[in-house]
Amino acid sequence: MRYEDGTAYDKEHAGNIYYRLWFEMVEHYLEIHLPDSGMVLDAGGGTGEFTFRAADLRPKISLVNFDISQGMLNTAEDKIAELNLGSRVRNQQGDIMNMPFESGAFDYVMCLGDAFSFCPDVSKAFSELARVTSDNGLFHLSVNSFWGNYAAMISKGPDLGFSFNDVISYYKTRIIQQKGISTHCRSFTYRELKEMGEKNGLKIVKAFSSPVLPAHKDWLSDKEKYKEILALQYEHCEQQNLLEYGNHLNIIYSR
Ligand SMILES: C[S@@+](CC[C@H](N)C(=O)[O-])C[C@H]1O[C@@H](n2cnc3c(N)ncnc32)[C@H](O)[C@@H]1O
């Protein structure tokens, strides 16, 4: 799951260096915030990329990789067997908006990579994610940043495959559409995420953007430049005035 130089590796996204940066930054924060033991939920975990990363980082935790798509879970199931993690990791199918878990069942709840953004009722999804987080636990949410994506879309437009109408529609609805077709993926502002937390009795303990600064793929593909860019990301990714201009807003909440 790692490059020879020890940095994060993801088979499916290895071809996309930008994803590598994103995964690596999220993993860096998981390394800091995951509990040493207890139960971890990867809500909308898909093929389990972050489930497996977390299992690797903390040998004493147990994890549930939870997703609505049985197809994604089937891939995760193969990986559990391949990595011999059957005693600590299990898959479960279901909907984030109505989870079959007891309140406070998890010490760390992560909902990363837009799973939350695809939920049609985000208030319900948020209250469920907050409900299953234990009193001393943390809830780590990662979503598309509204302003970061708007800045990228309006400045690069057709280079990224967006028409002007797509950008205006995104501005009005917060849902990314491409060539008039909705991706159903909603983006959020920091303020919205803060308010959702407050409504559910949660406060923000850490906020960062991954990545926070744009970078050209050719420079990211250069090993030395990649390291420098990563260092710059860590220097600025928690900076309040830059946060919203990043790609993904990551918020870690506690009670
Ligand atoms: C872009 S993938 C991200 C997967 C993983 N979290 C990651 O970052 O690699 C989004 C995942 O959310 C899942 N998903 C979407 N809506 C969901 C819902 N209401 N309940 C559970 N999972 C959902 C999808 O099936 C998909 O696996």
The ligand as an SDF file (V2000), in Angstrom:
LIG
                    3D

 27 29  0  0  0  0  0  0  0  0999 V2000
  -16.1490    8.3480   -4.1060 C   0  0  0  0  0  0  0  0  0  0  0  0
  -16.4750    6.9000   -3.1730 S   0  0  0  0  0  0  0  0  0  0  0  0
  -15.3980    7.1380   -1.7980 C   0  0  0  0  0  0  0  0  0  0  0  0
  -14.9960    5.8480   -1.1610 C   0  0  0  0  0  0  0  0  0  0  0  0
  -14.0040    5.9950    0.0130 C   0  0  0  0  0  0  0  0  0  0  0  0
  -14.5970    6.6990    1.1240 N   0  0  0  0  0  0  0  0  0  0  0  0
  -12.7230    6.6840   -0.4390 C   0  0  0  0  0  0  0  0  0  0  0  0
  -12.5290    7.8520   -0.1060 O   0  0  0  0  0  0  0  0  0  0  0  0
  -11.9320    6.0450   -1.1430 O   0  0  0  0  0  0  0  0  0  0  0  0
  -18.0750    7.2620   -2.4610 C   0  0  0  0  0  0  0  0  0  0  0  0
  -18.6770    6.0430   -1.8080 C   0  0  0  0  0  0  0  0  0  0  0  0
  -19.8640    6.4410   -1.1160 O   0  0  0  0  0  0  0  0  0  0  0  0
  -20.7970    5.3930   -1.2380 C   0  0  0  0  0  0  0  0  0  0  0  0
  -22.1300    5.9450   -0.9140 N   0  0  0  0  0  0  0  0  0  0  0  0
  -22.8110    6.8820   -1.5950 C   0  0  0  0  0  0  0  0  0  0  0  0
  -23.9810    7.1480   -0.9720 N   0  0  0  0  0  0  0  0  0  0  0  0
  -24.0170    6.3580    0.1460 C   0  0  0  0  0  0  0  0  0  0  0  0
  -24.9710    6.1750    1.1880 C   0  0  0  0  0  0  0  0  0  0  0  0
  -26.1150    6.8750    1.2230 N   0  0  0  0  0  0  0  0  0  0  0  0
  -24.7000    5.2830    2.1500 N   0  0  0  0  0  0  0  0  0  0  0  0
  -23.5280    4.5600    2.1320 C   0  0  0  0  0  0  0  0  0  0  0  0
  -22.6020    4.7030    1.1630 N   0  0  0  0  0  0  0  0  0  0  0  0
  -22.8350    5.5830    0.1840 C   0  0  0  0  0  0  0  0  0  0  0  0
  -20.6330    4.9180   -2.6650 C   0  0  0  0  0  0  0  0  0  0  0  0
  -21.1770    3.6360   -2.8790 O   0  0  0  0  0  0  0  0  0  0  0  0
  -19.1070    4.9710   -2.8120 C   0  0  0  0  0  0  0  0  0  0  0  0
  -18.5210    3.7490   -2.4570 O   0  0  0  0  0  0  0  0  0  0  0  0
  1  2  1  0
  2  3  1  0
  2 10  1  0
  3  4  1  0
  4  5  1  0
  5  6  1  0
  5  7  1  0
  7  8  2  0
  7  9  1  0
 10 11  1  0
 11 12  1  0
 11 26  1  0
 12 13  1  0
 13 14  1  0
 13 24  1  0
 14 15  1  0
 14 23  1  0
 15 16  2  0
 16 17  1  0
 17 18  1  0
 17 23  2  0
 18 19  1  0
 18 20  2  0
 20 21  1  0
 21 22  2  0
 22 23  1  0
 24 25  1  0
 24 26  1  0
 26 27  1  0
M  CHG  2   2   1   9  -1
M  END
$$$$
